[in-house]
Amino acid sequence: MDNLKDGIAELTLLLGTRASASDAVREQHSHGESYHEPAWPDVVCFPRTTEEVSGILKISRRFQLPVIPFGAGTSIEGQVNAIHGGIAVDLSNMNRVLRVSPPDLDATVEAGVTREQLNRALSNTGLTFFVDPGADATIGGMAATRASGTTAVRYGTMRENVLGLGVAF
């Protein structure tokens, strides 16, 4: 348990109050919309930058703590449940649409941008994001689970709609 205690201490140094081990925050991040039993993380982190995500992952590696990415919590397969405890990384603060380029037919977004938020940013550009899993999921979560939905046959799944990913280490 010293790894856990020391890891949480370092996460708190990195993020301050944006690293929380409170029961209310941990419970909120223990489940999605699936039938699976909730499984609480030991700590929840709310990074705002890729550099902070990288810092969280370095601490995770050093203290051997599992990492569970958390977006909007719409998970229907149980992938947000922290079955081994660890660090839930809530990406909701990384919710900026960084670039929309109609001539290139693409957009650059952070992982916490939701499907509806992206479509609002695309309005009046002639572009639309058609992947619709039936929830206002985050783009990061949709990419991680290769989301599809009712429009997949015509417009493809996330696999066909993601051109590239930036990954923090």
C-alpha positions as CSV (number, residue, x, y, z in Angstrom):
1,M,0.0,0.0,0.0
2,D,3.0,2.4,0.3
3,N,3.1,2.5,-3.5
4,L,-0.5,3.7,-3.5
5,K,0.0,6.3,-0.7
6,D,3.2,7.6,-2.3
7,G,1.7,7.7,-5.7
8,I,-1.3,9.7,-4.5
9,A,1.0,12.1,-2.7
10,E,3.0,12.7,-6.0
11,L,-0.2,13.1,-8.0
12,T,-1.4,15.7,-5.5
13,L,2.0,17.5,-5.9
14,L,1.5,17.5,-9.7
15,L,-2.2,18.5,-9.8
16,G,-3.1,19.9,-6.4
17,T,-6.9,19.6,-5.8
18,R,-7.3,18.2,-9.2
19,A,-6.2,14.8,-7.8
20,S,-9.0,13.6,-5.5
21,A,-9.3,10.5,-3.3
22,S,-12.7,11.6,-1.9
23,D,-15.3,8.9,-1.7
24,A,-17.8,11.0,-3.7
25,V,-15.5,11.6,-6.7
26,R,-14.2,8.0,-6.6
27,E,-17.7,6.6,-6.6
28,Q,-18.7,8.8,-9.5
29,H,-15.8,7.3,-11.5
30,S,-16.5,3.7,-10.5
31,H,-18.9,2.9,-13.3
32,G,-20.5,3.9,-16.6
33,E,-23.9,3.0,-17.9
34,S,-23.3,-0.8,-18.0
35,Y,-24.7,-3.5,-15.8
36,H,-21.3,-4.3,-14.3
37,E,-20.8,-3.8,-10.6
38,P,-19.0,-0.5,-9.8
39,A,-15.3,-0.8,-9.1
40,W,-13.8,2.3,-7.4
41,P,-10.4,3.8,-8.4
42,D,-8.1,4.8,-5.6
43,V,-7.7,8.3,-6.9
44,V,-9.2,10.5,-9.7
45,C,-7.1,12.9,-11.6
46,F,-8.3,15.8,-13.7
47,P,-5.5,16.9,-16.1
48,R,-5.8,20.0,-18.3
49,T,-2.8,19.4,-20.6
50,T,-1.0,16.6,-22.4
51,E,2.0,17.3,-20.2
52,E,-0.1,16.7,-17.1
53,V,-1.3,13.4,-18.6
54,S,2.3,12.5,-19.2
55,G,3.1,13.3,-15.6
56,I,0.3,11.1,-14.4
57,L,1.5,8.2,-16.5
58,K,5.1,8.5,-15.3
59,I,3.8,8.4,-11.7
60,S,1.6,5.4,-12.5
61,R,4.6,3.6,-14.0
62,R,6.9,4.4,-11.1
63,F,4.4,3.2,-8.5
64,Q,2.9,0.4,-10.5
65,L,-0.7,1.8,-10.4
66,P,-3.2,0.9,-13.1
67,V,-4.7,3.8,-15.2
68,I,-8.3,4.0,-16.3
69,P,-9.2,6.7,-18.8
70,F,-12.5,8.3,-18.1
71,G,-14.4,10.5,-20.5
72,A,-18.2,11.2,-20.2
73,G,-18.9,8.0,-18.3
74,T,-21.2,6.6,-21.0
75,S,-19.4,3.2,-21.0
76,I,-21.7,0.4,-21.7
77,E,-19.0,-2.3,-21.7
78,G,-17.6,-1.6,-18.2
79,Q,-14.2,-0.3,-19.4
80,V,-14.3,2.6,-16.9
81,N,-14.6,0.3,-13.9
82,A,-11.4,0.2,-11.9
83,I,-11.4,-3.5,-11.3
84,H,-7.8,-3.3,-9.8
85,G,-8.1,0.2,-8.3
86,G,-5.6,2.7,-9.5
87,I,-5.8,6.1,-11.1
88,A,-8.9,7.2,-13.0
89,V,-7.8,9.9,-15.4
90,D,-10.9,12.1,-16.1
91,L,-10.3,13.9,-19.4
92,S,-13.3,16.2,-19.2
93,N,-11.1,19.3,-18.7
94,M,-9.3,18.5,-22.0
95,N,-12.3,19.6,-24.0
96,R,-11.0,22.1,-26.6
97,V,-11.6,22.0,-30.3
98,L,-8.1,23.1,-31.4
99,R,-8.6,23.4,-35.1
100,V,-11.3,23.0,-37.8
101,S,-10.1,22.9,-41.4
102,P,-12.9,22.7,-44.0
103,P,-10.4,22.6,-46.9
104,D,-8.7,19.6,-45.3
105,L,-12.0,18.0,-44.2
106,D,-10.7,17.5,-40.7
107,A,-10.6,18.8,-37.1
108,T,-8.1,18.5,-34.3
109,V,-9.7,18.0,-30.8
110,E,-8.7,17.1,-27.3
111,A,-9.8,13.7,-25.9
112,G,-12.5,15.3,-23.7
113,V,-14.5,16.9,-26.5
114,T,-17.9,15.4,-26.8
115,R,-19.6,14.3,-30.0
116,E,-22.2,17.1,-29.7
117,Q,-19.6,19.7,-28.9
118,L,-17.6,18.7,-32.0
119,N,-20.7,19.0,-34.2
120,R,-21.5,22.4,-32.8
121,A,-17.9,23.5,-33.7
122,L,-18.4,22.1,-37.2
123,S,-21.7,23.9,-37.8
124,N,-21.6,26.3,-40.7
125,T,-18.4,24.8,-42.1
126,G,-20.0,22.2,-44.3
127,L,-18.5,19.4,-42.2
128,T,-20.3,17.0,-39.9
129,F,-19.1,14.3,-37.5
130,F,-21.4,11.3,-38.3
131,V,-20.3,8.7,-35.8
132,D,-23.2,8.4,-33.4
133,P,-23.1,5.7,-30.7
134,G,-26.3,6.9,-29.2
135,A,-24.8,8.9,-26.4
136,D,-22.9,12.2,-26.1
137,A,-19.6,10.3,-25.6
138,T,-16.2,11.9,-25.7
139,I,-14.1,11.7,-28.9
140,G,-11.3,10.1,-26.8
141,G,-13.6,7.4,-25.5
142,M,-15.1,6.8,-28.9
143,A,-11.6,6.4,-30.4
144,A,-10.5,4.1,-27.6
145,T,-13.5,1.8,-28.1
146,R,-13.7,2.0,-31.8
147,A,-17.3,3.4,-31.5
148,S,-19.8,3.0,-34.2
149,G,-23.6,3.5,-34.2
150,T,-26.5,3.8,-36.5
151,T,-24.6,5.7,-39.2
152,A,-21.6,3.3,-39.3
153,V,-22.7,1.5,-42.5
154,R,-22.8,4.7,-44.5
155,Y,-20.1,6.8,-42.8
156,G,-17.8,4.3,-41.0
157,T,-16.8,3.8,-37.4
158,M,-14.2,5.7,-35.5
159,R,-11.6,3.5,-37.2
160,E,-12.4,5.2,-40.5
161,N,-12.8,8.7,-39.0
162,V,-9.6,9.1,-36.9
163,L,-6.6,10.3,-38.9
164,G,-4.1,10.4,-36.0
165,L,-3.7,10.4,-32.3
166,G,-1.3,12.1,-30.0
167,V,-0.3,9.9,-27.1
168,A,1.3,11.0,-23.8
169,F,4.1,9.0,-22.2
